[in-house]
Amino acid sequence: MSLNPRFSPMLALLLSFSSLAASPVSEHNAAQPLQIAFMPDIHFHDIYANFNDAAFAGLPNSLSGKNATIRTMAAQLKSTRLFNENYFALLAALDDAAARGVKLIALPGDFSDDGQPLHVRGLGAILQHYSDTHGMQFFAAPGNHDPVRPFSRPAGKSDYLGAGGYPQPIYSPGSEPCAAKLPAVLSSAQLPTICSEEVKELGYKQIMAQLAPFGFYPQPGYLYWETPYSGYSELNYSFKLASGQAAYSQRQYEICLQGTGGRYKQPGYSQCSMVPDSSYLVEPAADVWLLAIDANVYLPQATGDGYAGAGSAGYNKMFSHKTQVTDWIAQVVQRAEQAGKTLIAFSHYPMTEFYNGQSDAIAAQFGADSFQLARRPADSVTNLLAATGLKLHIGGHMHFNDTGISRSVDGKVLVNVQAPSLAAYVPAYKLVSIQPQQKVTVHTVVLDDIPRYNELFQHYQQEHDSLTKQGAPLWNKAILTAKNYREFTNWHLSELTRQRFLPQDWPAPLREALLALDGRQLLLLSQLQNLPPLAQLPAELPALQHSPHWQQALKAADTLAIDAGFTLQQFAGWSGFDLALDFYRLRNAGSLALQDISPQRLAQYQLLTRLLAAKAASDSSGFAQQFGGVFQLLQAFSHGGHDMHFMLDLTNGSLRELSR
């Protein structure tokens, strides 16, 4: 059954947390392949949460009859993730999985949005509801948003949506906003800060305890469960033995500024401390091992709260700073092969490059610090991961749809599947099915339409009205016309491109030229010689268009368009911003984005790619090189293979495309 719109997470928590884990999936119908759904980056925010301390009542919602505790639309449209509508997307994804008979759900990190108590509590209640109702088992691995740091700390947000459509600051005691004195007089657009422990950021201990039934601790229904710190194996396993060694206090390791401590500690290591690690191995069904890798690495810092965030560390720091886990991975792989287990690893972070081999080209085009390139695992690290013998890993973190393949020096093949986020464009999850003869199929399940996606629009309308009255920067109100959830995430990406990606990632001369041009003008400029420098192009464009050279280029461009089966007017039908949006659609979603970009426009992009590549060597203005680089990257993003449906042969790492 679907989750009732009036379902109370707290009620489900009280009714169902007393029950044990779901029945072992080892009892599944052997005639049907075992299916495992992977849903990373759900960034769960309980939009109908009840503050236990009654600090914030929320906004009355006329459709649900509840009070909404949500973030502003302005905040959503500058973030790579949605904060609010992903609540409905999670419910829809779980309902979809239930309808398919899926019993195993893996959550590869960022299952919460900053590990706040009210959101972790709400997530636990929903997972338990689906466990009780559909017999699902959930297996979570942490991401950099859960927890944000190894240990709990004061935190909060300035942009909850409050009364009158204004931002409502809510922070926990101990944070600076709650410690600071409020001004004597607040402006009409300011709401007083609310202080509540419900919005602090929980550490490992609290998150693991609240989500204990969902992989972090052994359950009676598991056939096997261990951690890197266990002292037993599958040969002498018992639930009692595992439970005794699963204690939080026994799952600690020493990390130092320079590397792993403990038995790996080198002379001169400093700033060492003990931190938790939640990695585990579980056998939820006969002969299937799920390896949940905690790839969060929080480097010790001398200042602040003692640790750096984990977002850009990932596997680049695992071999140096979490060596006991990488050693354990290799041991698990060896044992799985000896015991004939099908091993699938998952974690929050990618194990391979995720830009279709274009990371170096992106760095050259936009800069080494752009496009989240810091999150890319180094080639040497990817080779080390492949050398462990892992064959299949499902990751998240990037909110991308991608499949990467790495081969170690000795021929071992690692396939890294980047699963999309339910909180971003294109909303989807990966469904892995265990097939005979060491084969697995990977299908991508897209959530085009979900129930209740527009339930909060009434609050955003009030927010937009209040911003208009203030004369504050506005987001595009057209997002409230979205006819389904996919269209809503497309609008989210559009606003994200306008407000964040273009200003932050694109060099100013390229960005300003892009926004000044349409497809027709780009085609004509590809036929012009002696162009002004790219930085001067927008200012000199009017004069260029009245020059004799422009008329010559017009004739050449018209001929090129006709020969390709188009008209110049069709090229004029898209702007430079449209090009940028398509660029990010393809970067994020790969082939999933193709239904949102017409074949006609893609063919026009291909023509411009060829023309600019031919012009680049003779063009001293920078136009052909800069725009040519953009089009070449766009082509690479649009031709990434095996990112929708495919079969993987675990014996040799070969991939075969599937139609559906």
C-alpha positions in Angstrom: 0.0 0.0 0.0 1.1 3.6 -0.6 2.0 5.8 2.3 -1.1 7.7 3.5 -0.9 11.4 2.9 -1.7 11.9 6.6 0.8 9.3 7.8 2.5 10.5 11.0 6.1 9.5 11.2 6.0 9.8 14.9 3.0 7.5 15.1 4.7 4.9 12.9 7.8 5.2 15.1 5.9 4.4 18.2 3.9 1.6 16.6 6.7 -0.2 14.8 10.1 0.4 16.3 9.3 -2.3 18.9 9.3 -4.9 16.1 12.4 -6.7 15.0 13.9 -6.6 11.5 11.9 -7.9 8.5 12.0 -11.6 7.8 15.1 -12.8 6.0 15.0 -12.2 2.3 16.7 -15.6 1.9 13.1 -16.9 1.8 12.4 -15.0 -1.5 11.0 -16.8 -4.5 14.0 -18.5 -6.1 12.3 -18.3 -9.6 12.5 -14.5 -9.5 15.9 -12.7 -9.6 16.8 -11.0 -6.3 16.4 -7.2 -6.8 18.2 -4.5 -4.8 17.3 -0.8 -5.2 20.0 1.8 -4.7 18.8 5.3 -3.7 21.6 7.6 -2.8 21.3 11.3 -1.9 17.7 11.4 -0.9 18.6 14.2 1.5 15.6 13.5 3.6 14.0 16.6 5.2 10.8 15.8 7.2 8.6 18.5 5.8 5.8 17.7 8.3 8.1 17.2 11.3 6.9 18.0 14.8 9.5 19.8 17.0 9.6 17.9 20.2 10.2 21.1 22.1 7.4 22.9 20.2 9.9 25.6 19.2 8.4 26.0 15.7 4.9 25.2 14.6 5.4 25.4 10.9 3.1 26.7 8.2 -0.5 25.4 7.9 -0.9 23.6 4.6 -4.4 23.5 3.2 -3.8 20.3 1.1 -2.4 18.1 3.8 -4.0 19.6 6.8 -0.6 19.6 8.5 2.0 22.3 9.3 4.9 22.4 6.9 8.5 22.7 8.2 10.2 23.6 4.9 13.1 25.6 3.5 12.6 28.5 1.2 12.3 28.1 -2.5 15.1 30.6 -2.8 17.4 28.3 -0.9 16.4 25.3 -3.0 17.2 27.0 -6.2 20.7 27.8 -5.2 21.5 24.2 -4.0 22.4 21.1 -6.0 19.6 19.3 -4.0 16.0 19.9 -3.3 15.2 20.2 0.4 11.4 19.8 0.3 9.9 18.0 -2.7 12.3 15.1 -2.3 10.2 14.0 0.7 7.4 13.1 -1.8 10.0 11.6 -4.2 11.2 9.2 -1.6 7.7 8.0 -0.8 7.0 7.6 -4.5 10.3 5.7 -5.1 9.6 3.3 -2.2 6.0 2.8 -3.5 7.5 2.0 -6.9 10.0 -0.4 -5.4 7.2 -2.1 -3.4 5.1 -2.5 -6.6 8.0 -4.3 -8.2 8.4 -6.6 -5.3 11.8 -5.2 -4.2 12.7 -6.1 -0.7 16.2 -4.8 -0.4 16.9 -1.0 -0.5 20.4 0.4 -0.1 20.9 4.1 0.8 24.4 5.1 -0.3 24.8 8.2 1.8 23.2 11.6 2.3 20.1 9.8 3.4 19.5 12.8 5.7 20.0 16.5 5.2 22.7 17.3 7.8 21.7 14.7 10.3 19.3 16.9 12.2 17.3 15.1 15.0 13.8 15.8 13.6 14.8 14.6 10.1 16.7 11.5 11.2 13.7 10.6 13.4 11.3 11.1 10.6 13.4 9.1 8.1 13.6 6.2 10.6 9.8 6.2 11.0 9.2 6.1 7.2 11.8 3.3 6.7 10.2 1.3 9.5 6.7 1.8 8.0 7.8 0.3 4.7 9.7 -2.4 6.5 6.6 -3.4 8.4 4.1 -2.9 5.5 6.2 -4.4 2.6 8.8 -6.5 4.3 11.6 -4.2 3.0 15.0 -4.2 4.5 17.1 -1.0 4.3 20.9 -0.7 4.4 22.4 2.7 4.9 25.9 4.0 4.5 26.8 7.5 5.6 27.5 10.5 3.4 29.0 13.8 4.2 25.6 15.1 5.2 25.0 12.4 7.7 26.9 13.2 9.8 28.5 16.5 8.8 31.2 15.9 11.4 32.1 12.8 13.4 30.5 14.1 16.5 27.3 16.2 17.3 27.7 19.9 17.1 25.4 23.0 17.2 24.0 24.0 13.9 20.9 25.3 12.1 19.7 27.1 9.0 18.8 30.7 8.3 16.3 29.9 5.5 13.4 27.9 6.8 10.2 29.4 5.4 8.3 31.3 8.1 5.3 33.4 8.6 4.4 35.9 5.9 6.7 34.1 3.4 9.8 35.4 5.1 12.9 33.3 5.9 12.8 31.9 9.4 16.2 31.3 11.1 16.2 28.2 13.3 19.4 27.2 15.1 20.4 25.0 18.0 21.6 26.3 21.4 25.3 26.8 21.4 25.4 28.1 17.8 26.4 31.7 17.2 22.9 32.9 16.2 21.5 31.6 19.4 24.3 32.9 21.5 24.4 36.4 19.9 22.1 39.2 21.1 19.2 39.9 18.7 18.9 43.4 17.5 16.4 45.5 19.5 14.4 46.2 16.4 13.8 43.8 13.6 12.9 44.9 10.1 9.6 43.8 8.6 11.5 41.2 6.6 13.2 39.7 9.6 11.9 37.0 11.8 13.4 36.4 15.2 15.8 33.4 15.5 14.2 30.3 17.0 16.6 28.1 19.1 15.9 24.4 19.2 18.0 21.3 19.7 16.0 19.7 17.0 18.2 21.2 14.3 21.6 20.5 15.7 23.8 18.2 13.6 24.0 14.7 15.0 27.2 12.7 15.1 27.7 9.0 14.3 26.7 7.7 17.7 23.2 9.3 17.6 22.6 8.6 13.9 23.6 5.0 14.1 21.5 4.5 17.2 18.4 6.0 15.7 18.8 4.1 12.4 20.1 0.9 14.1 17.7 -1.5 12.3 18.8 -0.3 8.9 22.2 -2.0 8.5 24.2 -0.2 11.1 23.8 -3.0 13.6 23.2 -6.8 13.2 19.6 -8.0 13.0 18.2 -11.4 13.7 17.1 -11.8 10.1 20.6 -11.3 8.6 22.4 -14.4 7.5 25.7 -12.7 8.2 27.0 -9.3 9.4 30.4 -8.0 10.3 32.5 -4.8 10.5 36.2 -4.2 9.9 36.7 -4.6 13.6 34.9 -7.9 14.1 36.8 -10.9 15.5 34.8 -13.6 13.8 34.0 -14.8 10.3 31.1 -16.5 8.4 32.4 -19.8 9.7 31.5 -19.2 13.4 28.9 -16.4 13.0 26.0 -16.0 15.4 23.7 -13.0 16.0 24.7 -13.0 19.6 28.4 -12.8 18.8 27.9 -10.1 16.2 25.8 -8.0 18.5 28.4 -8.2 21.2 31.1 -6.8 18.8 28.9 -4.3 17.1 29.0 -1.8 19.9 29.7 1.8 18.9 32.7 1.8 21.3 34.3 -1.0 19.4 34.0 0.6 16.0 36.6 3.4 16.4 39.9 4.0 14.8 42.7 6.4 15.2 43.1 9.1 12.5 46.0 11.6 12.4 46.6 14.6 10.3 49.2 12.7 8.2 47.4 9.4 7.9 45.9 6.4 9.6 46.9 5.8 13.2 46.8 2.7 15.3 49.0 -0.1 13.9 49.5 2.0 10.7 50.9 5.0 12.6 54.2 6.4 11.4 56.8 8.4 13.4 55.9 12.1 13.4 52.2 11.7 13.0 50.3 14.4 14.9 46.8 15.7 15.8 45.7 12.1 16.3 42.2 11.2 17.7 39.7 8.4 17.8 36.8 8.6 15.5 33.9 6.2 14.5 33.6 4.2 11.4 30.2 2.6 10.5 31.3 0.3 7.6 29.7 -3.2 7.6 29.2 -6.3 5.5 25.8 -7.9 5.5 24.3 -11.1 3.9 20.6 -10.3 3.6 19.9 -13.1 1.2 21.6 -16.4 0.6 25.0 -16.0 -1.2 24.6 -12.2 -1.7 26.9 -9.9 0.2 26.3 -6.2 0.4 29.4 -4.2 1.4 28.5 -0.9 3.0 31.6 1.2 3.0 31.8 4.3 5.2 34.0 6.4 3.0 33.7 9.6 5.1 37.2 10.8 6.0 37.2 13.8 8.4 40.8 15.1 8.5 41.9 16.5 11.9 42.1 20.3 12.1 43.8 22.4 14.7 41.0 25.0 14.6 37.3 25.0 14.4 35.5 22.0 15.7 38.4 19.7 15.2 37.7 18.2 11.8 37.4 19.1 8.2 34.3 18.2 6.2 34.3 14.9 4.2 32.7 16.2 1.0 35.9 16.5 -1.1 38.0 13.8 0.6 36.2 10.6 -0.5 38.4 7.7 -1.7 41.3 10.1 -2.3 41.9 9.9 1.5 40.8 6.4 2.2 44.0 4.5 1.4 46.1 7.0 3.4 43.7 7.9 6.3 41.4 4.9 6.6 43.8 2.1 5.7 42.1 -0.5 7.9 38.9 -0.2 5.8 40.7 -0.5 2.4 42.6 -3.6 3.7 39.3 -5.0 4.9 37.7 -4.5 1.5 40.4 -6.6 -0.2 39.9 -9.3 2.5 36.1 -9.3 2.0 36.6 -9.6 -1.8 38.9 -12.6 -1.4 36.5 -14.3 1.1 33.5 -13.7 -1.2 35.2 -15.4 -4.1 36.2 -18.3 -2.0 32.7 -18.7 -0.6 30.9 -18.2 -3.9 29.1 -15.0 -2.8 27.9 -12.3 -5.2 29.5 -9.2 -3.7 28.1 -5.7 -4.4 29.7 -2.7 -2.7 28.1 0.6 -2.1 29.1 3.9 -0.5 28.5 7.6 -0.9 31.5 8.5 -3.0 32.5 7.6 -6.6 35.3 5.1 -7.1 36.0 6.2 -10.7 36.0 9.4 -12.8 32.4 10.5 -13.5 32.7 12.9 -16.4 33.0 10.3 -19.2 36.8 10.8 -19.2 36.5 14.6 -19.6 37.9 15.8 -16.2 41.1 17.0 -17.7 39.2 18.8 -20.5 36.9 20.4 -18.0 39.9 21.6 -15.9 41.5 23.1 -19.0 38.3 24.8 -20.1 36.9 26.0 -16.8 39.7 25.7 -14.2 41.0 23.0 -11.9 38.8 24.1 -9.1 35.5 24.2 -11.1 32.8 21.6 -11.6 33.5 19.9 -8.3 36.6 18.3 -9.7 38.0 18.0 -6.2 35.6 15.2 -5.7 37.1 13.1 -8.6 39.1 10.2 -7.4 42.7 10.3 -8.7 43.5 7.7 -11.3 46.0 6.1 -8.9 43.3 5.7 -6.3 40.9 4.2 -8.8 43.6 1.7 -9.8 44.1 0.8 -6.1 40.3 0.2 -5.7 40.2 -2.0 -8.8 43.2 -3.9 -7.5 41.2 -4.9 -4.4 39.2 -7.1 -6.7 35.9 -5.3 -6.3 33.8 -5.7 -9.4 30.7 -3.6 -8.8 30.2 -0.5 -6.7 27.2 1.8 -6.6 27.9 5.4 -5.4 26.3 8.8 -5.2 27.5 12.2 -4.0 27.5 13.8 -7.4 23.8 13.5 -8.2 24.9 12.2 -11.6 23.8 9.3 -13.8 27.0 7.7 -15.0 28.8 4.4 -15.3 32.6 4.3 -15.1 35.0 1.4 -15.7 38.5 0.9 -14.4 41.0 -1.8 -15.1 43.9 -2.5 -12.8 47.4 -3.4 -14.0 46.7 -7.1 -13.4 43.5 -7.0 -15.4 40.9 -6.7 -12.6 37.8 -4.7 -13.7 35.9 -2.4 -11.4 32.5 -1.0 -12.6 31.4 2.1 -10.7 27.7 3.0 -11.1 26.8 6.6 -10.2 23.2 6.5 -9.2 21.2 9.7 -9.6 19.5 11.5 -6.8 15.8 11.6 -6.1 16.4 15.3 -5.1 17.7 16.5 -8.4 17.5 16.3 -12.2 16.8 13.6 -13.5 15.1 12.0 -10.4 15.8 8.3 -10.5 17.2 5.2 -8.7 19.1 2.2 -9.8 17.7 -1.3 -9.6 20.2 -4.2 -9.6 19.0 -7.8 -10.3 21.1 -10.8 -9.5 21.1 -13.1 -12.5 22.5 -16.7 -12.9 26.1 -17.3 -13.8 27.6 -14.3 -12.0 25.7 -11.7 -14.0 23.7 -8.7 -12.8 21.5 -6.3 -14.6 21.3 -2.7 -13.8 18.1 -0.7 -14.7 17.5 3.0 -14.1 14.1 3.8 -12.8 13.0 7.4 -13.6 10.3 9.1 -11.5 8.7 11.4 -14.0 5.6 12.0 -12.1 5.0 11.6 -8.4 1.9 12.2 -6.2 1.8 15.5 -4.2 4.8 17.1 -5.9 3.0 20.5 -5.9 1.6 20.3 -2.3 3.9 23.1 -1.1 3.4 25.5 -4.0 1.0 27.6 -1.9 3.8 28.5 0.5 6.2 29.3 -2.3 3.6 31.7 -3.8 3.5 33.6 -0.6 7.4 33.6 -0.5 7.5 35.0 -4.0 4.9 37.7 -3.1 7.0 38.8 -0.1 10.2 39.0 -2.1 8.4 41.1 -4.7 7.2 43.5 -2.0 10.8 43.8 -0.7 12.3 44.3 -4.1 14.6 41.4 -3.3 16.1 39.2 -6.0 13.5 36.9 -7.4 13.5 33.3 -8.5 11.6 32.3 -11.6 8.0 31.9 -10.7 7.4 29.7 -13.7 8.7 26.8 -11.7 5.2 26.8 -10.0 3.7 25.9 -13.4 5.5 22.5 -13.5 3.2 19.8 -14.6 5.1 16.9 -12.9 8.0 16.2 -10.7 10.5 15.7 -13.6 9.6 19.1 -15.0 9.9 20.6 -11.5 13.5 19.2 -11.2 14.2 20.6 -14.7 13.2 24.0 -13.5 15.3 23.5 -10.5 18.3 22.8 -12.7 17.5 25.8 -14.9 17.5 28.2 -11.9 20.6 26.5 -10.5 22.4 27.1 -13.8 21.3 30.7 -13.8 22.0 31.6 -10.2 25.0 29.3 -9.3 26.6 27.3 -12.1 27.2 30.1 -14.7 28.4 32.7 -12.1 30.7 30.3 -10.3 32.1 27.9 -12.9 32.3 29.8 -16.2 35.0 32.4 -16.9 33.5 35.8 -17.2 34.4 36.4 -20.9 32.9 33.0 -21.9 29.8 33.5 -19.8 29.1 37.0 -21.0 29.5 36.0 -24.6 27.4 32.9 -24.1 24.5 34.9 -22.7 24.7 37.5 -25.5 24.4 35.0 -28.3 21.8 32.6 -29.8 22.3 29.6 -32.0 22.0 31.6 -35.3 24.7 34.0 -34.2 27.0 31.2 -33.1 26.7 29.6 -36.5 27.5 32.9 -38.2 30.4 33.7 -36.0 31.9 30.3 -36.8 32.1 31.6 -40.4 33.7 34.9 -39.6 37.4 35.6 -39.7 39.3 38.1 -37.6 36.9 38.1 -34.7 37.5 40.5 -31.7 38.8 38.9 -28.5 36.2 37.0 -26.7 36.0 39.5 -23.8 35.1 42.2 -26.3 32.7 40.2 -28.4 29.4 41.2 -26.7 30.2 44.9 -27.0 31.3 44.7 -30.6 28.5 42.4 -31.8 26.2 45.2 -33.0 28.9 46.7 -35.2 29.9 43.2 -36.5 26.3 42.6 -37.5 26.3 45.7 -39.7 29.6 44.9 -41.4 30.0 43.4 -44.9 31.8 40.4 -43.4 28.6 39.6 -41.5 26.6 39.4 -44.7 29.2 37.1 -46.2 29.0 34.9 -43.1 25.3 35.0 -43.3 25.3 33.4 -46.8 27.8 30.8 -45.7 25.8 29.9 -42.6 22.6 29.7 -44.5 24.2 27.2 -46.9 25.6 25.2 -44.0 22.2 25.1 -42.3 20.3 24.1 -45.4 22.8 21.4 -46.3 22.3 20.0 -42.8 18.5 20.0 -43.2 17.8 23.2 -41.1 17.1 26.8 -41.5 18.9 29.7 -39.8 15.6 30.5 -38.0 15.7 27.1 -36.4 19.2 27.9 -35.0 17.8 31.2 -33.7 15.2 29.2 -31.7 17.7 28.6 -28.9 19.8 30.9 -26.8 23.2 30.7 -25.2 21.4 30.0 -21.9 19.5 27.2 -23.5 22.9 25.8 -24.6 24.2 26.1 -21.0 21.1 24.3 -19.6 21.4 21.5 -22.1 25.1 21.3 -21.1 24.2 20.7 -17.5 21.3 18.4 -18.3 23.6 16.1 -20.1 26.4 16.5 -17.6 24.1 15.4 -14.7 21.8 12.9 -16.4 23.6 11.6 -19.5 21.2 9.7 -21.7 18.3 10.3 -19.3 18.4 13.9 -20.4 17.9 13.2 -24.1 14.1 13.2 -23.9 14.3 16.9 -22.8 16.5 18.0 -25.7 15.1 17.7 -29.2 17.0 15.6 -31.8 17.0 18.6 -34.0 18.9 20.8 -31.5 21.3 17.9 -30.8 22.1 17.7 -34.5 22.6 21.5 -34.6 25.0 21.2 -31.7 26.9 18.5 -33.6 27.3 20.7 -36.6 28.6 23.6 -34.5 31.0 21.2 -32.8 32.5 20.2 -36.2 32.7 23.8 -37.5 34.3 25.2 -34.4 36.8 22.4 -34.2 37.8 23.2 -37.8 38.1 26.9 -37.0 40.0 26.6 -33.7 43.6 26.4 -35.2 43.2 29.6 -37.2 41.2 31.6 -34.7 43.2 34.0 -32.5 40.2 35.6 -30.7 39.6 32.6 -28.4 36.0 32.3 -29.7 36.4 29.0 -31.5 38.6 27.4 -28.8 36.4 28.4 -25.9 33.0 27.7 -27.5 34.5 24.7 -29.3 35.5 23.3 -26.0 32.0 23.7 -24.6 30.5 21.9 -27.5 33.0 19.1 -27.4 32.3 18.5 -23.7 28.5 18.5 -24.5 29.1 15.8 -27.1 31.1 13.7 -24.6 28.3 14.0 -22.0 25.7 13.0 -24.5 27.5 9.9 -25.6 28.4 8.2 -22.3 27.6 4.5 -22.6 25.9 2.1 -20.3 24.2 4.6 -18.1 20.6 3.5 -18.4 20.0 -0.3 -18.7 22.8 -2.8 -19.0 24.0 -6.3 -18.0 27.3 -6.8 -16.2 29.2 -10.1 -16.3 31.1 -10.2 -13.0 33.4 -12.9 -14.3 35.1 -10.6 -16.8 33.7 -7.1 -16.3 32.0 -7.0 -19.7 29.0 -4.8 -20.2 26.1 -5.3 -22.6 23.5 -2.6 -23.3 19.9 -3.6 -22.7 16.9 -2.0 -24.4 14.9 -1.8 -21.1 
